[in-house]
């Protein structure tokens, strides 16, 4: 995760973009449709920053490191059987140990 925190103005700009499903002060979650479009354009040789710009997302707000990490993560995820799903959506937290119940 990037250490850069988004300002309120940057958050508003990101959250108003149809390709962003959610932006918080620390992270940005993009739609699966955008990720697929990104990978198609990237495979054609279009630069990562250009793809974000064409989608109306200011690459300066995201920063070079975050763009590089998104590119690498999406390319890696696209090769998996499960595809470009958001792994964080399936994370239910730490598993409960055998025999341990909350509040007892």
Number of C-alpha atoms within 10 A of each C-alpha: 8 11 8 13 14 18 13 11 9 17 19 13 16 25 18 14 15 14 19 18 15 16 19 16 12 13 17 17 14 19 17 17 11 17 19 16 14 22 18 12 15 16 11 9 9 13 12 18 18 16 18 17 12 9 15 14 20 16 16 10 16 20 13 13 11 18 16 12 13 15 17 11 12 19 19 12 16 15 10 10 7 10 14 19 15 15 9 8 7 8 9 7 7 6 7 9 7 6 5 8 8 5 4 4
